Amino acid sequence: MITVLLAEDNDSVATSIRRCLEYSNFEVLRVKDGESAIQTTIERLPDIILMDIQMPKLNGLEAIKKIRATPETAGIPIIATSGLDASTDSGRCLAAGANHYISKPYRMNDLVKHLLDLCNGTSEELH
């Protein structure tokens, strides 16, 4: 079973994503802020991270940078998400170390495909 760390501060969005991923046979670890994302990543070493960019305490971009700077977690694939301006956010996410960027709202089956592709090492360039 693939373990996904879901870093999402919006409870209703997180609930929808969790249900979809669990239905698709993923294990989901949910956190609500960037600091918790870093701590949980270090403690649990998930297979992949789904990181919202706009979060309290520490935003997703800073959390991605810290995860990439830690040797034990540096190689974990990260998909960044945001509901803001995709034309600027995708570049910022790539520069911070994300493997992919998905603009909100997104289709759940597209999310599942990207998660599986990254975990299987068959993903293409940042989207």
Order of alpha helices (4+ residues) and beta strands (2+ residues): beta-alpha-beta-alpha-beta-alpha-beta-alpha-beta-alpha
